[in-house]
Amino acid sequence: MARVELKDFGMNVDVTLGVLPLDTIFLHGNLASNTWWEPTLAEVKKTAKPGLEGRFIAAEWRGYGKSDAPKTEDELHPSALADDYISLCEKMGIKKACLVGHSTGGLIALCAMLKAPTLFDRAVLLDSVGATGIQFGPEMYAAFTQMSESREVTEMVMNGTIHGNDMKNPLFQRIVDDTFSAAKINWHGVPKMLHITNISADLAKIKQKILVLHGELDPIIPVETSRALAAGLPNAKFEVLSGQGHSTNVENPQLFVSKMISFLFDR
């Protein structure tokens, strides 16, 4: 891992060299971290062929993992977070990259593609937050508060985000630790920013080819959200992942990586 200093904060970035045909940036979801991409990376390494020059770049957004916390809630708006990933590319000398976003990371990826259309090539969005964000009720803010105060509650809630999860799995326990250590401002700040996000009028401007994947059994975000998102994008393909939940990248990394590699690089 490495700390990359951007204009006003330090971002934690995990880079694996020579495993993909093109630099690819992986954006985790809300209350998450780069740990969520470890099963994906392990599978990518298994399938990597000699001579590849692309990097697997997992970068944690503000307030998560080992990245610095935001100072204000406005910094957690998907559009503002997209600016961070664009700045990261500039810092790393990246001229062209693919994007892979999970959940809220999918919405951030879309904002990044809107802002820097020549920088980002194809993208894969997994169980993405839709173009109109998410409207959380008071009960959800109360739940977020409970999670922030109790690791046990956090563990219970996060267990529901991974279909068929084994709570004793060391990877899952690290996922819970990462969630529970989220910056205090993020627990309510991210939901507030998702509440005011709406890029539906701009979807037609995103011309890149995008694969929108959604787990059939996702209990967090309805399948119809991704179906509508794909319908609003000019060059999107939509696919339901049978028997999968909200997190195929963890639940079935072999399936996820096969879909990802085929779409991004088999042309």
C-alpha positions as CSV (number, residue, x, y, z in Angstrom):
1,M,0.0,0.0,0.0
2,A,1.0,3.6,-0.5
3,R,-0.1,7.0,0.6
4,V,-0.7,9.4,-2.3
5,E,-0.8,13.0,-1.4
6,L,-3.5,14.8,-3.3
7,K,-4.3,18.5,-3.1
8,D,-6.0,18.5,0.3
9,F,-5.8,14.9,1.7
10,G,-3.9,11.7,1.7
11,M,-5.4,8.7,-0.2
12,N,-4.5,5.1,0.5
13,V,-3.8,3.3,-2.7
14,D,-3.0,-0.4,-3.2
15,V,-1.3,-1.1,-6.5
16,T,-0.6,-4.5,-8.1
17,L,1.6,-4.3,-11.2
18,G,1.3,-6.2,-14.5
19,V,-2.0,-8.1,-13.9
20,L,-4.3,-6.4,-16.4
21,P,-4.1,-5.2,-20.0
22,L,-4.9,-1.6,-19.0
23,D,-4.7,0.3,-15.7
24,T,-7.9,-0.3,-13.9
25,I,-9.2,1.6,-10.8
26,F,-11.4,-0.2,-8.3
27,L,-13.8,2.0,-6.3
28,H,-15.3,0.4,-3.2
29,G,-18.8,1.1,-1.8
30,N,-20.0,3.0,1.2
31,L,-18.8,1.8,4.6
32,A,-16.1,-0.2,2.9
33,S,-12.5,-0.3,2.0
34,N,-10.0,-1.9,-0.4
35,T,-10.4,-5.2,1.6
36,W,-13.6,-5.8,-0.5
37,W,-11.4,-6.1,-3.6
38,E,-9.0,-8.7,-2.2
39,P,-11.0,-11.7,-3.6
40,T,-11.2,-10.0,-7.0
41,L,-7.4,-9.3,-7.0
42,A,-6.6,-12.9,-6.1
43,E,-8.7,-14.2,-9.0
44,V,-7.2,-11.6,-11.4
45,K,-3.7,-12.9,-10.4
46,K,-4.7,-16.4,-11.3
47,T,-5.8,-15.4,-14.8
48,A,-3.1,-12.9,-15.5
49,K,-0.9,-13.7,-18.5
50,P,2.8,-12.8,-18.8
51,G,3.6,-9.5,-20.4
52,L,0.6,-7.5,-19.1
53,E,1.4,-3.9,-18.2
54,G,-1.9,-2.7,-16.6
55,R,-2.1,-2.1,-12.9
56,F,-4.8,-3.2,-10.5
57,I,-5.4,0.1,-8.5
58,A,-7.6,-0.1,-5.4
59,A,-8.0,3.4,-3.9
60,E,-9.9,4.2,-0.7
61,W,-12.1,7.3,-0.7
62,R,-12.2,9.9,2.1
63,G,-12.8,8.6,5.5
64,Y,-12.4,4.9,4.8
65,G,-9.6,2.4,5.2
66,K,-6.3,4.3,5.6
67,S,-7.3,7.4,3.7
68,D,-7.7,10.7,5.5
69,A,-11.1,11.7,6.8
70,P,-13.0,14.5,5.2
71,K,-13.3,17.8,7.0
72,T,-16.8,18.5,5.7
73,E,-19.7,16.5,4.5
74,D,-19.6,18.2,1.1
75,E,-16.3,16.4,0.4
76,L,-18.3,13.1,0.4
77,H,-20.6,14.1,-2.5
78,P,-20.1,11.5,-5.3
79,S,-19.0,14.3,-7.7
80,A,-16.4,15.6,-5.2
81,L,-15.1,12.1,-4.7
82,A,-14.9,11.6,-8.4
83,D,-12.5,14.6,-8.5
84,D,-10.2,12.8,-6.1
85,Y,-10.0,9.8,-8.5
86,I,-9.3,12.1,-11.4
87,S,-6.5,13.8,-9.3
88,L,-5.2,10.4,-8.5
89,C,-4.8,9.6,-12.2
90,E,-3.0,12.9,-12.7
91,K,-0.6,12.1,-9.8
92,M,0.1,8.6,-11.1
93,G,0.6,9.7,-14.7
94,I,-2.4,7.7,-15.9
95,K,-3.6,8.8,-19.4
96,K,-6.3,6.1,-19.9
97,A,-7.9,3.7,-17.4
98,C,-10.9,1.4,-16.9
99,L,-13.1,1.8,-13.9
100,V,-14.8,-0.8,-11.7
101,G,-17.2,0.4,-9.1
102,H,-19.2,-1.4,-6.4
103,S,-22.4,0.1,-4.9
104,T,-21.7,3.8,-4.2
105,G,-18.4,3.3,-6.0
106,G,-20.4,2.8,-9.1
107,L,-22.0,6.2,-8.9
108,I,-18.7,7.8,-8.2
109,A,-17.3,6.1,-11.3
110,L,-20.1,7.5,-13.4
111,C,-19.4,11.0,-12.0
112,A,-15.7,10.6,-12.9
113,M,-16.6,9.5,-16.5
114,L,-18.8,12.6,-16.8
115,K,-16.0,14.9,-15.7
116,A,-13.1,13.3,-17.6
117,P,-14.5,11.4,-20.6
118,T,-11.2,11.1,-22.4
119,L,-9.4,9.7,-19.3
120,F,-11.7,6.8,-18.6
121,D,-12.4,4.0,-21.0
122,R,-14.9,1.2,-20.3
123,A,-16.4,0.5,-16.9
124,V,-18.1,-2.2,-14.9
125,L,-20.6,-1.2,-12.3
126,L,-21.6,-3.9,-9.7
127,D,-24.9,-3.4,-7.8
128,S,-24.4,0.3,-8.3
129,V,-26.3,3.1,-6.6
130,G,-28.6,4.6,-9.2
131,A,-28.4,8.0,-10.9
132,T,-30.8,9.6,-8.4
133,G,-28.8,8.5,-5.4
134,I,-30.6,7.0,-2.3
135,Q,-33.2,8.5,-0.1
136,F,-32.7,7.3,3.5
137,G,-35.4,7.6,6.1
138,P,-34.9,8.5,9.8
139,E,-34.8,4.8,10.7
140,M,-31.7,4.3,8.5
141,Y,-29.8,7.3,10.1
142,A,-30.6,5.7,13.5
143,A,-29.2,2.4,12.2
144,F,-26.0,4.1,11.0
145,T,-25.6,5.7,14.4
146,Q,-26.0,2.3,16.1
147,M,-23.5,0.8,13.8
148,S,-21.0,3.6,14.5
149,E,-21.3,2.9,18.3
150,S,-21.3,-1.0,18.2
151,R,-19.0,-3.4,16.4
152,E,-21.5,-6.1,17.1
153,V,-24.3,-4.2,15.3
154,T,-21.9,-3.4,12.5
155,E,-21.0,-7.1,12.1
156,M,-24.7,-8.0,12.0
157,V,-25.5,-5.4,9.3
158,M,-22.5,-6.1,7.1
159,N,-23.3,-9.9,7.3
160,G,-26.5,-9.0,5.3
161,T,-24.5,-7.4,2.5
162,I,-22.7,-10.6,1.5
163,H,-25.0,-13.4,0.4
164,G,-24.1,-16.8,1.9
165,N,-21.5,-15.2,4.2
166,D,-19.5,-17.0,6.8
167,M,-19.2,-14.7,9.7
168,K,-16.1,-16.5,11.0
169,N,-14.2,-15.9,7.7
170,P,-11.1,-13.8,8.6
171,L,-11.7,-11.7,5.5
172,F,-15.2,-10.8,6.7
173,Q,-13.9,-9.9,10.1
174,R,-11.4,-7.5,8.5
175,I,-14.3,-6.1,6.5
176,V,-16.2,-5.5,9.7
177,D,-13.2,-3.9,11.3
178,D,-12.7,-1.5,8.4
179,T,-16.4,-0.5,8.5
180,F,-16.4,0.1,12.2
181,S,-13.3,2.3,11.9
182,A,-14.9,4.6,9.3
183,A,-14.5,8.3,10.0
184,K,-17.4,9.5,12.2
185,I,-18.4,12.2,9.7
186,N,-19.0,9.5,7.0
187,W,-21.7,7.6,8.9
188,H,-24.3,10.3,8.2
189,G,-22.3,12.4,5.7
190,V,-22.4,9.9,2.9
191,P,-26.2,9.2,3.2
192,K,-26.8,13.0,3.2
193,M,-24.8,13.5,0.0
194,L,-26.5,10.5,-1.7
195,H,-29.8,12.1,-0.8
196,I,-29.1,15.2,-2.8
197,T,-27.3,13.5,-5.8
198,N,-29.1,13.3,-9.1
199,I,-27.2,12.8,-12.4
200,S,-30.0,11.3,-14.4
201,A,-30.1,14.3,-16.7
202,D,-26.5,13.8,-17.6
203,L,-26.4,10.0,-18.2
204,A,-26.8,10.5,-22.0
205,K,-23.5,12.3,-22.0
206,I,-21.6,9.2,-20.8
207,K,-20.7,7.6,-24.1
208,Q,-18.3,4.9,-22.9
209,K,-19.3,1.3,-22.9
210,I,-20.4,0.2,-19.5
211,L,-21.4,-3.2,-18.1
212,V,-24.0,-2.9,-15.4
213,L,-24.2,-6.1,-13.2
214,H,-26.6,-6.7,-10.4
215,G,-27.1,-9.6,-8.1
216,E,-30.5,-11.3,-8.3
217,L,-30.7,-11.5,-4.5
218,D,-29.4,-8.1,-3.6
219,P,-31.2,-7.0,-0.4
220,I,-29.6,-3.5,-0.4
221,I,-30.3,-2.0,-3.8
222,P,-33.2,-3.2,-6.0
223,V,-32.4,-4.9,-9.3
224,E,-34.6,-2.4,-11.1
225,T,-32.3,0.4,-10.0
226,S,-29.5,-1.0,-12.2
227,R,-31.9,-1.9,-15.0
228,A,-33.1,1.8,-15.1
229,L,-29.5,3.0,-14.9
230,A,-28.4,0.9,-17.8
231,A,-31.4,2.0,-19.8
232,G,-30.4,5.7,-19.3
233,L,-26.8,5.1,-20.5
234,P,-26.2,5.2,-24.3
235,N,-23.8,2.3,-24.5
236,A,-24.6,0.1,-21.5
237,K,-25.2,-3.6,-21.2
238,F,-27.3,-4.9,-18.2
239,E,-27.0,-8.3,-16.7
240,V,-28.6,-9.9,-13.7
241,L,-26.3,-12.3,-11.8
242,S,-28.4,-15.3,-10.9
243,G,-28.1,-16.5,-7.3
244,Q,-25.8,-13.6,-6.2
245,G,-26.4,-10.9,-3.6
246,H,-25.1,-7.4,-3.2
247,S,-21.4,-8.3,-3.4
248,T,-20.5,-10.8,-6.1
249,N,-16.9,-9.5,-5.9
250,V,-16.7,-11.2,-2.5
251,E,-19.4,-13.9,-2.9
252,N,-18.2,-15.3,-6.2
253,P,-15.0,-13.6,-7.4
254,Q,-14.4,-16.1,-10.1
255,L,-17.8,-15.2,-11.7
256,F,-17.2,-11.5,-11.2
257,V,-13.7,-11.5,-12.7
258,S,-14.8,-13.5,-15.7
259,K,-17.5,-11.0,-16.5
260,M,-15.2,-8.1,-15.8
261,I,-12.3,-9.3,-17.9
262,S,-14.4,-10.3,-20.8
263,F,-16.2,-7.0,-21.0
264,L,-13.3,-4.6,-20.4
265,F,-10.6,-6.3,-22.4
266,D,-11.9,-9.0,-24.9
267,R,-12.7,-6.7,-27.8
